[in-house]
Structures are given as structure tokens and as C-alpha cells.
């Protein structure tokens, strides 16, 4: 359990050390999001400088996703078992070193390797950082406020990455790789001083090595298969056999987790309807947004002829709106509860995507594009923090890393799957005469898919509103392995807190 930092009750002021700890964790999340978005704009320059083919270039993005999405389950459980502070700081150091490596490499394979290592380190910093927050701040208004700031930093990093990459790429693509290194190093030094020590979980029953191998293998193979499917063909023997292997590994993994005394993922947490809705909602939210950003970036640069910087600035209003609302979302969640806030966010997302279907070859930014960007900014501000709050509420401290890893896995796998689907839809409708109008027409089905995915996320969220009313919610505390066998009952608790989740 994390050493307490004298967290105040209600709306009392936080101590400087508490703020410092939160800022260190926010810096790591900011870097994760920044790194994901910055590399996209730099890809053409990387290809020219290193002489990379399109298929090799794809793996600069996919390598990061593979390391990140494939190892999140292991990263989350490692934080619980080995100590959150230790796992977070070691992974942050690896991230800084990999950033330096990526800035000085002179070949495609080495750059891909550095990206994979960065994704791997992020798979440990993300769940460890989130679980440090959820075990340091009490469930309720304090945690909601902390999580709203934390997740806003992720959204802001994602938006700023686009702008920074547009600026830095004009100097050299290498600066987009090097920029995270000094920020990570400063955060590491500060973290050594500020982040509280945490105890390891009692592991006298042993580690779940079979579960770690099969679970990690299943996630790695799933992400790899989805990323490669558009190129290899969704119905090709290679893709179908890979999906079959994923199904076999997942079956074995579930069997192991049901029988082991110290599982990598305690399957009982998924008996909670709010937990399942949070995981599915996260996949739909991030998956739809990644697909949308991919489409819009291509639309603005390939069809409208905008520069990388102009494209980045087009997304800026969404990022600014998220940043300005960072300190307010926690209060909104306290008042209305996560289901209502998430539903409002998904509604903004669906409307924003639907409005973007009006695009033409000569759009007015203020009339056609800006309304969608503002709605998407509102959606990110409302939905992303609320999903994190809903997923981590009512979970024992010694399982916060596990749940955080599961949530981040849903985000990354959802992003990989839906981006691959959108890419496949565009390719399938791209057999026209090659004119600008034909290319635009091939983008529209992809936008429809993005809108449908967001609408599905809205429907999933609405199922949690049918019987919602302000009630006292249960917080599971310090239960033994035997007690957890009955966690399906919401009344197995030692205390209650009055929050809406």
C-alpha cells in the first residue's frame, strides 16, 4: 500500500509534496501521449532521411503500439507485485534512454527497436502511475480531482504533440525523438524525491508466470495481427491462423487465471457492470478518435494541401479546450456521476464526428471543421477522466495496478483494432479514378465507421443509466484471496463512501 502523503479530506488544499508527486506522474503520462502523436507528422521526413519503404515506415508506429498494448497487463500487475514506485521509476528511466537512442540511430531497424522499447516502458509507467494516484488520493472528490488533472495531461500531450512535431520536423525529425528524453530525466529525478514508497504485495503464493506468459503472448499476437491485417488481408490464411492462435492463448490464459491462487488478472473484477462498461467505453472512445485523427490528417495534408504545422494547428482548439477544463471535470463528476458525464462526452463525440461528414474539397474551417474540433475537445475533457475514475472506483489498493493495466490495454487494443478497420474500409473504397473527389469519397465510409464506433460506446454507457440514482457505493478493502472469491457481492466491505460512480 502506498505510504500516505497526508491527503486532505474534502476540498482542503494539497501539500506541495502531494502536488509534486501528481506533477511527476502527469509528466510521464504527458510524455506517453506526446510520443504517440509526434511521430506521425515526422514519418515522411524519416522515410526520406533513412530511405525506408512504406511497410518499414509503418512499424515505427506499430512497434510502439506493439510494446505498449502487448505488455500492459504484465506492467499493471508488476506494479502491484514489485512496488509501484520502483516499477514507475525504472520504466521512466528506460523511456529516457530509448528516446536518446531513437534520436541518434541511422537505420530503420534500430529506430523500430527504440520505438518498441519506448512502448514497453510506457506499458509499465502508465498503469504504475495511475495506481499510485488511486492509492494516494482517497476515493471521492480528491481522487476525482487528481484523475481529471492526470488524464487531461494525457489529452493535452496528445494535442500538443501534433503542434510540436510540426515545428520540430522543420528542423529535423530527430528532435521529435529526442524531446522526451530531458523531460523524462527531469521527471525521474523529481520522482526519486517526491513519489512515496510503496510496499510489495505479499507474494508467498508465488507469481503467476504461466498467466504472464500466455496473457502477454495473447496481447502481443493480437496487436501484431491487427496491425498487419490490412496489408496481409483480413481473410488471408496468415491472419485467420493468427486470430485462431490468439483465441487459443486467451482460452488458456482464462483457464489459468481461474485456477491460480495469485492471478495476473482476477477475473472477478469483470463481474462489475460499471467495470465492463468502463473497459468497453475506453476501447470505443480511443479507437474512434485514433481512426478519426488518421483520416483527418490524411484529408488535410493530401487533399487540402495543408502543411504539417497547419494540420497540427487545426487540432489545437480541441487541446486548448481540454487544458482549460482540467481542474473542473472532477467537480462535474462529483455532482453528476461518471455514467452521466461519460454519456455526455460520447454524445459530443458522435455529434462531432457526424458534423465532419460535411467536408468538401474546399471547406470553411470556421463553419465545417472548427465545430467538430470543439465538440471533440469537450468529449475528451468529459469522457477520458470519467472512464479512469469509473474503472478504479471500488477497487482494492493492491489491485489498482491490475485494473489500471487492464484499462490501458483496452485503450491501446481498441486503438489498434479500430484504426486497422478504418484503414481497411478506406482501402476497400479507394478503387476510383484517383481524382481528389474519388479520394474524398473513399474517406467518407471511414468517417461513418468512426461515428458508428462512438455511437456504440454511447449505447454501452447508456445501459448504466437505467437504474442510476445517488447511492452510497461500496469500496472493497483489504480482502484476502479467499474473500475475493465472493467479490461479486457488492456488500462484502468494511467501509462505504458517498460518491457517484
N, C-alpha and C positions, 0 to 999 in steps of 0.2 A: 504494500500500500504506500502511496506517495506520502512523504513527510509533509505535514500541513504547513502552510505559509501564513497562518493566522488569517484565513479568508473571512472577511466580514460578512455579517448577515445583512439581509435586505439590500438597501441601496447605499450602505456606508462606503466610504472611499477605500480604494485598494491601496496597499502599501507600495512604495517604489519597487521593492523586490518582486512583488507579485506582477506589477506592470512589466518589469524587465523580463520575467520568465515568459509572460504572454508574448512580448515582442520578439523574443528569440524563436519561439515556436511559430509565430506568424511569419518571420523571416524565412524559415525553412519551407513553409507552405507556399509563400510568395515565390520562392525560387523554383519549386516544383512546377507551378503553373506557368511561370515566366519561361522556363526551359521548354515546355511543351509548345508554347505559341511562337517563340522567337525563331525556331529553326525553319518553320515553313516558308517564310519570306526569303530566307537565305539560300534555299535549295538551288535555284538557278545559278547563283554565283559559285556555290560549292561544286556543282557539276562542271562548270567551265574551268575552274582552277585545278581540280583533281582529275578531270577527264572521265567522269563517271557516267555509266549508262543509266537509263531511266529505272531499270529494275534494281540496280545497286543503290541508286539515289533513294528509292522507296524505303530501303532498310535503315537509312539514317533516322527516319521517323519510326519505322516499325520496330527497330532494335530497342528503342526506349520503351515503347509500349509493351514489348515482349518481356523485358526485365521488370517493368513496373507492374503490369497486370498479372504476370505469371507468379510472382513471389510475394504478393501482398498478404495472402493467407498465412504464409510462413512468417512474414515480417510482423504481422499483428500478434501472433501467438508468441513469437520470440520476445516481444516487448513485455508480455506478461510473465514469461518464464525466467528471463535473464535479467530483467530490470529495465524499466522504460528509459531512464536517464542514460544508462550505458549504451543501449541499443541506438537511441536517438543520436548521441554524440559521435559514436563510432561511424554510423552511416553518414552523418553530416560531413565528417572528415573525408570519407571516401568520395562523397559527392564533389567536394572541393578539388581533390586530386584528379578525378575524372574530368572535371571542367578544364583544368590546366592541360591535361593530355589531349583533349579534343581541340584545343586551340593551337596546338603545335604539330599535330600529325600531318603527314604528307601522303597518305594513301587512304583510299576508301575503306578497306577492311579495318584499319586501325581506328578510323573515325566511327565506324559502326560499333566496334568493340567499346569505345569510350562511351558511346550513347547507351549501350546495353548496361554498362557498369553504373552509369548515372541513373538509369531506370531502376536497376537493382537496389541502389542505395535509397532512392525515393520510396521504394516499396517497404523500407524499414522506417524511414523518418516520418512518413505520413501517418501510419497507424500509431506509432510510438508517440508522436506529437499530440495527436488527438486524444489518446488515452491519458497523457499527462494532464491535459486540460480537464478532462472529465473526472479525474481523480483528485485534482487540486481544487477545483471550484465546486461548491455544493450544488446539487441538482435543484433547479428552480431558477429564479431571476439571475443569480450570479453566474451560473453556468450558461444560461441562455445568452447573457450579455457577452461573455467571453467567446462563446462559439460564433456569435454573429460577427464579432470583430475578426476572429480567426478565419472564418470562411470567406469573409469579404476580402481579406488579403489575397486569398486564392483567386477570386474573381478579378480583383484589381491587377494581380500579377499576370493573369491570362490576357487581359486587355492591354496592359502596358507593354507586354512582350511584343505585341504586334507593332506598336509605335516605335519601341526601341530597336527592333530588328530592322525596321525601315530606315532608321537613322544610321545604325551601326554598319549595315550591309553596304552603305555607300562608301564607307572607309575600307572595310574588309569583313568577309563573313567570319573570320577568325575571332573578331571581337564579340560576336554573338555567342561563341562558345566560351570565351574567357571571362565575360562579365560576371557570371555567377560565382566564380572562384573567390574573389576577395570578399564578396558579401557572405558567402558560406563560411569563410575563415573568421570573419568578424563575429558572426553568429555563434560559431564554435567556441571562440574564446569567451564570449559573454555567457554562453550556456554552461561552461565549466564553473563559472562563479555563481550563476543565478538559479539554474534548474535544481529543484530539490532531489535528494537521493530517494530512491525507491527500493523496497525490498523485493527480492525474487519470490516468485510463488513457490510454495512447498512442492518439491518435485520428487518426494520419496517414492512415488509410484512409478517414476520413470517418464521419459519423454516419448511422445507418440511419433517415433521415427517412421514406421510404415505409413501412418497418415500423412506425415510431412512429405514423404516421397511421392505417394500416389496423388495427394491433393495438389502439390506444386507441379507435378508432371502433367496432371489434367489441365490445370490453368495455362501452363506454358504451351501445351499442344493445342488447346482451344484457341488461344490468341494467335498462335502461329498459323493455324488452319484458316481462321477467319481472314487474317491479313493476306494470305496467299490465294484465297479462293477466287477473287476476281481475276487474277492472272491465270491460275491453273484451270478455272472453270468450276462453277458450283456443283455441277453434276459429273465432274470427272472422277475416275476411279481413285485418284490420289486424294481428292477432297473428301469423298464419301468414306474411304477407308480411314482417313484421319479422324473424321467425326465419329466413326464407329469406335476407334481406339479411345477417343475422349469419353464416350459413353461407358466403355468398359472400365476405364480408370476411375470415373466418377462413381460407378456402382461399387467397385472395390473400396473406394475411399469411404463411402457412406457406410458400408458394412463394417469397416474398421472403426469408424467413429462411434458407431452404435455399441461396439463391444469393448472398446478400450477404456481403462479407468481414467486416463488423463488425455482426452481427445484434443486434436488440433482445433476443431470446431465442435462445440457442444451443440448438437442438432436441436436440442430442446429450445434454444433461443428463437428458432424459427416457428415455434408454435404460437408465438405472439403475432396477432394480426397487424399491429402497428409496426412491428419489426419487418415483416414481409413487405408491407406497403412502402416502408422507407427504402428497402433494398431495390424493389422493382421501380419505384419512383426515381431513385438515383440513376439507375440504368437508362430509363427513358429520357430523363432530363438531360444528362450529359451526352447520351448518344444522339439525340436530336440536335443538340447545339453544335456538336463536332461536325455532323453532317452538314448543317446549315452554314457554318463558317467555311468549310471546304468549298461548298458551292458558291458562296458569295465572293470568296477570294478569287476563284476562277472567273466568275462573272465580271467582276470589276477590272481585273487585270487583262484577261484575254479578250473580252468583248468590248468593254468600255475604254480600254487603253489607259487605265489609271496606273500610276507608279505604285511601287510598294508602299511608299510613305503615304500617298493619298488614300490607298486602300486601308492602311492602318488607322488613319485619322477618321475614316468613315465609321469605324467601330468605336471610336473614342467616346461618344456620348453615352454609350452603354456602360463603359467602365467608369466614367465620371459619376453617373447616377448611382452605381453600386458603391463607390467610395464615399459619396456624400451621405448615404443611408446607413453606413456601417454601424454607427452607435445607436441606432433607433430600432433595428429589427428585433433585438432581444425584448424590448418593451412591447412591441407588437405581438410577439409570440406569447409573452406573459398574459396579455389581455385576451387574445382570441384563440390560442392553442395552435399547435402545429398543423393539424389537419386542415383547418380553415385557411391558414396562411399559405400552406403548400398548394391548396386548391386555387387560391387567388393567383399565386405565381404561375401555375400551369395554365390558367386561363389567359394571363398576359402572354405567355409563351405561344399558345395556339393562335391567338389573335395576331401577334406579331409575325408569325410565320405566314399566316393566311394573307395578311396585307402585302407581304413581299411578293406574292404571286402576281401582283400588278406590274412587275418590272417589264421594261421595254428596252430597246437598244438606245433610246435617248431619254432616260428617266430624269425627273427632277428630284434632286437629293432631298430637299426640304419636304416635298409632298409625298414621295414614294418610299424613300429609303429611311429617312430620319424617324418617322413614326414607328417603324419596326424596331429600330435600334433602341429607342426609348422604352418600348414595351419589353424588349429582351433584357434591357438593363434592370427594369423593375422586376421581371421574372427571376433573374439571377439573385437579386437582393433579397427577395422573399423566399425563394424555394431552397437554395443551397444551404443556408444556415439552418432552416427549419428541418430539412432532411437529416442533417447531422444531429440536431437536438433530439428528434424523434427516435433515431436509431440508438442513441446512447442513453436515453432516459430509462430508469428502472433496471439497469444492468449492474451487477456486482463490480466492485473496483478491480478485482482480479481477472475480470473478463472484458474490461474496456478495450484492451489491445486487440483481442479477438474480434469483437464487434466492429471496431474501427477498421481492422483489416478487411473484414467482410464487406463493409460499406464501400471502401475504396476499391475493392475488387469489382463490386457491382458497377461502380462508376467507370472503371477502365475497360472492363469487358464489354459493358454496354456501348462505350465509345467505339471500341474496335469493331463490334458486330454491326452496329447501325451505320458506321462510316463505310464499311465494306458493302453493305446492302445498297446504300445511296450510290456508291461508285458503280456497282453492278447495274443499277437502274439507268444511270446516265449512259453507260456504255451500250446497254441494250437499245436505247432510243437515239443513239448517235450515228445512225446509218443514213443520214440525209445527204444533201448535196454539198455539205461542207461550208455553206454560207453562214454568215453571222446569225441570221434568223434561225437556221436549222440547229445551230449550236444552242441558241437560247431555248428553242423548243425542247431540246434534249435535257435541259436543266429543269424544266417545269415538273416532270414526273418525280425527280429527286426532291424538289421542294414539297410536293404532295406527300411523299413518304415521310419526310421530316415532320410535317404537320400532323400526319396520322399517328406517328410515334408519340408526339407530345400530347395529342388528344387521348391516346391510350393511357399515358401517365395521369392525365386528369381524371379519367374514369376510375383508375385504380385508387386514387386519392379520395374520390367521392364516396367510395364504399366505406370509408372510415368515418363519414359524417352522418350516417343514418341513425346511429344511436348515441351521437356525441352530446354530452352536457357537462357542465363544470362539476367534476367529482374529485375526490381525493384519490391520487394514484399511488400505486404501490412501488416501493423501492426495495429490491431484493438485496439483502445484506448478508455478508459472511456466512454463506451456507456451505455445508460440507458436500463432498461428492455424492453421498447418499441422499442428502436433502435435494440435490439438483435433479434427481430422477423424477421429482414431483413438481418441477418448476412450472408445469402447465397451469397449476392453480395459482391465480393472482393473489391469493390471500396468504401464501407462505412467506411471511415477512415479519420483521421485528420493529419496523417503523413505517410511517407514512408521511408523505409531503403533499402539500396542497398546490399542485401545478397542473396545467393543462398540457397534455401531450397528444 
